[in-house]
Amino acid sequence: MGVIGRRRFLRLTALAAASGVSGLALAARARMPVKGRVVLVGGGFAGSACALQLRRLDASIDVSLIDPLESYVTCPMSNEVLTGLRDLASITVSRAGVRRAGIRLVRDRVAAIDVSARTVRLEGGHTLPFDRLVVAPGIRFLWNKPEGYDAAAAQSMPHAWQAGDQTQRLAAQLRAMDDGGVVAISVPSGLMRCPPAPYERASLIAHYLARHKPRSKVLILDSNNHFPRQDVFTGAWQSLYPGLIEWIASTQDGAVMRVDTASMTLYTANDAYRVAVANVIPPQAPGQIAADAGLASDHGWCPIVARTFESQLIANVHVIGDACIADAMPKSASAAVSQAKQCASAIVALLGGHEVPDPTFDSVCYSMLAPDSALSIPGRFAVQDERIAALELPAASTAVNSGAQQARDAQRWYRRIRAESFAG
């Protein structure tokens, strides 16, 4: 069969069927000198951005990205979809740019990771070897927290915390609700994806209600006693939506303990709230593959070495994005992309036997307060004493950054991070 051998050719041909790359192209790639093989699990912002950065930094590295979906629906800007400010297609990203960059895209799910053999076994039966593995699985939900809230309950009380069908389901409920109904948002305690997003959601739902169902209101039942930039959010609510949003903190009995989908009732320790629409956001943990592979610690998230994002628990495996413990960094798309770039730089250095560069990280969280107003929360971070610490920002950066300019910046940021992460 020649240089690569019959078995190798047949395996490459089988992978080609999953990846959309011709068998001959993969065979040709196999003949090229390869510095190392990097396999990435999860094609969201973190995984895709890391794969693209690896290709930019060193084209001799063989890069495979495993994700079962042909397209990706972004959580950023999904709250605009809920309230009719944009449609779902506008936040749906093709993976064509990832393929064009020379990355092998394997449409499958991971069945198991064999750390000792350095292989990833796919549900379709194929196996991918790796020198370095990057796990970017995003989040999973901890069902039955609150009691009664499971995957079936999410059909009646959508979480819409993973964009797509759930986004459309919650949007349809808002449209169908009678004027005068209450929209409840239940916010969990603990680490979660995009901590300001529930309050952005409340803002945009209030904007929708003010124009279409003015006798309705938004009720935030919160398991926390404070939230990011609470002063700016509440000031905007008082100015833009007086009387439309009520926030109940945990100390005021705001934590939802149990739900009943049949009666659309949310129960706290001492009260019951029967509502027209219930948006229940459950507590979160890393994607299941991270837990199954032994990458998560006892408290649920994945500890990493700050400089390289290599797992503290398993060698040669890196964890980036929402799943990892990144200390001061928030769980957000911009933070995930910043982590992805440093992880790629570290992998290139490690495969080449070079010193890993000192990292600095950036993030910015935009929260829409109204179609023409937004809040930005910037951050800059560095590794100090083996942890990721927040750096002090200039006074101008930490001032209250909200308004029409921030709304325009938010839209530009979204276009830029999509292009940066998905090459399209």
C-alpha positions in Angstrom: 0.0 0.0 0.0 3.0 2.3 0.1 4.3 4.7 2.7 1.4 4.9 5.1 0.2 1.3 5.0 -3.2 -0.2 4.3 -4.5 0.0 7.9 -3.5 3.6 8.3 -5.1 4.5 5.0 -8.4 2.8 5.9 -8.5 4.6 9.2 -7.8 7.9 7.6 -10.6 7.2 5.1 -13.0 6.4 7.9 -12.1 9.6 9.6 -12.6 11.5 6.4 -16.2 10.5 6.4 -16.7 12.1 9.8 -14.5 15.2 9.1 -15.6 16.2 5.6 -12.0 16.0 4.3 -11.2 13.7 1.5 -9.4 10.5 2.3 -6.6 11.3 -0.2 -6.2 14.7 1.5 -5.8 13.1 4.9 -3.4 10.6 3.5 -1.3 13.3 2.0 -1.3 15.1 5.3 -0.1 12.0 7.0 3.0 11.9 4.8 4.0 15.5 5.9 6.4 15.9 8.8 4.3 16.4 11.9 5.6 18.1 15.0 2.8 16.7 17.2 -0.8 15.7 17.2 -3.3 17.8 19.1 -6.9 16.7 19.6 -9.5 19.2 20.9 -12.8 18.1 22.4 -15.6 20.7 22.0 -16.1 23.2 19.3 -17.4 26.2 21.1 -15.6 29.5 21.5 -12.7 28.0 23.5 -12.2 24.8 21.4 -12.5 26.5 18.0 -10.4 29.5 19.0 -7.6 27.2 20.3 -7.6 25.0 17.2 -7.4 28.1 14.9 -4.6 29.6 17.0 -2.6 26.3 16.8 -2.8 26.5 13.1 -1.7 30.1 13.0 1.3 29.5 15.3 2.6 26.2 13.7 1.1 24.7 10.6 3.1 21.5 11.1 1.0 20.5 14.1 -1.8 18.0 13.2 -5.0 19.5 14.7 -8.3 17.6 15.1 -11.4 19.2 16.5 -14.2 16.8 17.7 -17.7 18.1 17.9 -21.0 16.4 16.8 -22.6 19.5 15.4 -22.1 21.1 12.0 -22.9 24.6 13.4 -22.7 26.4 16.7 -25.3 28.6 18.3 -23.7 31.3 20.5 -24.9 32.2 23.9 -23.7 35.8 23.4 -26.6 37.8 21.9 -29.1 35.0 22.5 -31.0 37.3 24.9 -31.7 39.5 21.9 -33.2 36.5 20.2 -35.5 35.9 23.1 -37.0 39.4 22.8 -37.2 39.6 19.0 -34.3 42.0 18.5 -32.6 39.4 16.2 -33.3 35.9 14.9 -31.7 32.6 15.7 -29.9 32.4 12.4 -28.0 35.6 13.3 -26.3 33.8 16.2 -25.7 30.5 14.4 -22.1 30.0 13.2 -20.9 27.6 10.5 -17.8 25.6 11.0 -16.7 26.0 7.4 -14.0 28.5 8.4 -12.5 25.9 10.8 -12.3 23.4 7.9 -10.8 26.0 5.6 -8.0 26.6 8.1 -6.8 23.0 7.7 -8.3 21.6 10.9 -9.7 18.1 10.8 -13.3 18.5 12.0 -14.6 15.2 13.3 -18.4 15.2 13.7 -18.8 12.7 16.5 -18.9 12.5 20.3 -16.2 11.3 22.6 -16.9 7.9 24.3 -13.8 7.7 26.4 -10.3 9.1 26.9 -7.5 6.7 27.5 -4.9 8.8 29.2 -2.2 6.2 29.4 -2.5 5.3 25.7 -3.1 8.9 24.8 -6.1 8.1 22.6 -9.6 9.4 22.3 -12.3 6.8 21.4 -15.3 8.1 19.5 -18.9 6.9 19.8 -18.7 6.0 16.1 -15.9 3.5 17.0 -12.9 5.3 15.7 -9.8 6.2 17.8 -7.7 9.3 17.6 -4.2 9.4 19.1 -2.8 12.6 20.6 0.3 14.1 22.0 -1.7 16.9 23.7 -5.4 16.8 24.3 -7.5 20.0 24.9 -10.9 19.5 26.6 -13.3 22.4 26.1 -16.7 20.8 27.0 -18.5 23.8 28.2 -21.1 23.2 31.0 -23.6 20.6 32.0 -26.6 21.2 34.2 -27.1 19.7 37.7 -30.6 18.5 37.4 -33.1 18.4 40.3 -31.6 21.6 41.7 -34.1 23.0 42.4 -36.1 20.0 43.3 -38.3 18.9 40.4 -36.3 20.7 37.7 -35.0 18.1 35.3 -34.5 17.8 31.6 -38.3 17.2 31.1 -39.2 20.2 33.3 -37.0 22.3 31.1 -39.5 21.9 28.3 -42.1 23.7 30.3 -39.7 26.0 32.2 -36.9 26.7 29.8 -33.4 27.5 31.0 -32.3 28.9 27.7 -28.7 28.7 29.1 -27.5 26.8 26.1 -28.6 28.6 23.0 -30.8 27.0 20.3 -34.0 25.1 20.9 -34.3 26.4 24.4 -33.9 30.0 23.3 -36.8 29.5 20.8 -38.9 27.8 23.4 -38.6 30.6 25.9 -39.1 33.3 23.2 -42.3 31.5 22.2 -43.6 31.5 25.7 -42.9 35.2 26.1 -44.9 36.0 22.9 -47.8 33.7 23.9 -48.1 35.1 27.5 -51.1 37.2 28.3 -50.6 40.9 29.2 -50.4 41.1 33.0 -48.5 37.8 33.4 -45.3 37.5 35.5 -42.0 36.3 34.0 -39.9 34.7 36.7 -36.1 34.2 36.3 -34.5 31.8 38.9 -30.8 32.4 39.3 -28.6 29.7 40.9 -25.8 30.2 43.4 -22.2 29.1 42.7 -20.0 29.4 39.6 -21.9 29.7 36.4 -21.6 30.6 32.8 -21.7 34.4 32.3 -22.8 35.7 35.7 -24.2 39.1 34.4 -26.4 37.3 31.8 -29.5 36.7 34.0 -29.7 40.5 34.6 -29.2 41.3 31.0 -32.0 38.9 30.2 -34.3 40.7 32.8 -33.4 44.0 31.2 -34.3 42.9 27.6 -37.4 41.1 28.7 -38.6 44.2 30.5 -37.9 46.2 27.3 -40.1 43.7 25.4 -42.9 43.8 28.0 -42.9 47.6 28.2 -43.8 47.7 24.5 -46.0 44.7 24.1 -47.4 43.6 27.5 -47.1 46.7 29.7 -49.1 45.3 32.6 -46.6 42.4 33.0 -43.5 42.3 35.1 -40.2 40.5 35.6 -39.5 38.8 38.9 -35.9 37.7 39.6 -35.7 35.1 42.3 -32.0 35.0 43.2 -30.0 32.5 45.2 -27.3 35.2 45.6 -27.2 38.4 47.6 -25.5 40.5 45.0 -24.6 40.4 41.3 -22.0 41.9 38.9 -22.4 45.7 38.5 -25.6 45.6 40.5 -25.5 49.4 40.9 -25.5 50.0 37.1 -28.2 47.4 36.4 -30.6 48.6 39.1 -30.0 52.3 38.1 -30.9 51.4 34.5 -34.0 49.5 35.6 -35.2 52.4 37.6 -34.7 54.8 34.7 -35.8 52.6 31.8 -38.3 50.2 33.3 -39.7 51.7 36.5 -41.8 49.1 38.4 -41.3 46.4 35.8 -38.4 44.4 37.5 -38.4 43.1 41.0 -35.3 41.5 42.4 -35.5 39.3 45.5 -32.2 38.3 47.1 -31.4 35.1 48.9 -31.5 36.8 52.3 -35.0 37.9 51.4 -36.1 34.4 50.6 -35.3 34.6 46.9 -33.7 31.2 46.5 -36.0 28.8 44.6 -36.0 25.4 46.3 -38.7 23.5 44.3 -40.7 23.8 41.1 -44.0 22.4 39.9 -44.4 22.5 36.2 -48.0 21.5 36.2 -49.1 24.6 38.1 -46.1 26.8 36.9 -45.2 27.5 40.5 -41.8 28.3 42.0 -41.3 27.6 45.7 -38.8 29.3 48.0 -38.4 28.4 51.6 -41.5 30.4 52.7 -43.3 31.5 49.6 -44.8 30.2 46.4 -44.9 32.1 43.1 -47.3 31.1 40.4 -46.1 32.7 37.1 -47.0 32.8 33.4 -43.4 32.1 32.3 -40.6 30.5 34.3 -37.0 30.8 33.2 -35.2 28.4 35.6 -31.4 28.5 35.3 -30.0 25.4 37.1 -26.6 25.2 38.8 -23.8 24.1 36.5 -20.7 22.0 36.3 -18.2 21.1 33.6 -19.3 19.0 30.6 -19.7 15.3 31.4 -16.6 14.2 29.5 -14.5 16.3 31.9 -16.0 14.5 34.9 -15.8 11.1 33.2 -12.1 11.6 32.3 -11.2 12.5 35.9 -10.4 16.1 35.1 -12.8 17.6 37.7 -11.9 18.0 41.4 -14.2 17.3 44.3 -15.9 20.6 44.1 -16.9 19.9 40.5 -14.7 22.1 38.3 -11.3 21.4 36.6 -8.1 22.6 38.3 -5.4 23.7 35.8 -1.8 25.0 35.8 -2.4 28.7 35.2 0.5 29.2 32.7 -0.4 26.3 30.4 -4.0 25.3 31.2 -2.7 21.8 31.6 -4.8 19.8 34.1 -3.4 19.5 37.6 -4.8 16.0 37.7 -3.8 14.5 34.4 -0.7 15.1 32.4 -0.8 16.1 28.7 -4.4 17.2 28.9 -5.5 20.8 29.0 -8.8 22.3 30.0 -10.1 25.6 28.8 -13.3 27.7 28.8 -16.2 27.4 31.2 -15.0 24.0 32.5 -11.7 25.1 34.1 -10.9 26.9 37.3 -9.4 30.1 36.0 -9.4 31.9 39.4 -10.2 35.6 38.9 -11.3 35.2 35.2 -15.1 35.0 34.6 -16.8 32.2 32.7 -17.4 34.1 29.5 -16.8 33.8 25.7 -14.1 36.5 25.7 -12.3 34.9 28.7 -12.5 31.5 26.9 -10.9 32.9 23.8 -8.2 34.5 25.8 -7.5 31.2 27.5 -7.6 29.4 24.2 -4.8 31.6 22.7 -2.5 31.1 25.7 -3.2 27.4 25.8 -2.3 27.1 22.1 0.9 29.1 22.7 1.8 26.8 25.6 1.2 23.7 23.5 3.4 24.9 20.7 6.1 25.7 23.1 5.8 22.3 24.9 5.8 20.3 21.7 8.9 22.3 20.5 10.8 22.0 23.8 10.7 25.8 24.4 9.8 27.8 27.4 6.1 28.7 27.7 5.5 32.4 27.3 4.3 34.5 30.2 0.6 35.1 29.7 -1.7 38.0 30.1 -5.4 37.7 29.6 -8.2 40.0 28.6 -12.0 39.7 28.9 -15.0 41.9 28.5 -18.6 41.1 29.3 -21.2 43.2 27.5 -24.7 43.2 28.9 -27.5 44.8 26.8 -29.7 47.0 29.0 -31.9 48.0 26.0 -31.5 47.8 22.2 -29.6 51.1 22.3 -27.8 50.8 25.7 -25.3 48.3 27.1 -23.0 47.8 30.0 -19.4 46.7 29.6 -17.4 44.9 32.3 -13.7 44.7 31.2 -11.0 42.7 32.9 -7.2 42.1 32.5 -5.4 39.2 34.2 -1.9 37.8 34.7 -0.3 34.8 36.4 0.9 35.7 39.9 2.1 33.1 42.4 0.8 30.4 40.1 -2.7 31.7 40.0 -4.6 33.9 37.6 -5.1 37.3 39.3 -7.0 40.4 38.2 -4.9 43.4 37.3 -5.8 46.9 38.3 -7.3 48.7 35.4 -6.9 52.5 34.6 -9.6 54.6 36.3 -11.2 55.3 32.9 -11.7 51.6 32.3 -13.4 51.0 35.7 -15.8 53.9 35.5 -19.4 53.2 34.7 -19.3 52.2 31.1 -22.9 52.1 29.9 -24.9 53.7 27.2 -25.3 54.0 23.4 -21.6 53.8 22.7 -21.4 50.5 24.7 -24.3 49.1 22.7 -22.4 49.8 19.5 -19.2 48.4 20.9 -21.1 45.2 22.0 -22.3 44.6 18.5 -18.8 45.1 17.0 -17.3 42.9 19.7 -19.7 40.1 18.9 -18.8 40.3 15.2 -15.1 40.3 16.0 -15.1 37.4 18.4 -17.2 35.2 16.1 -14.7 35.8 13.3 -11.8 35.3 15.6 -13.2 32.0 17.0 -14.7 30.4 14.0 -12.9 32.1 11.0 -16.1 33.1 9.4 
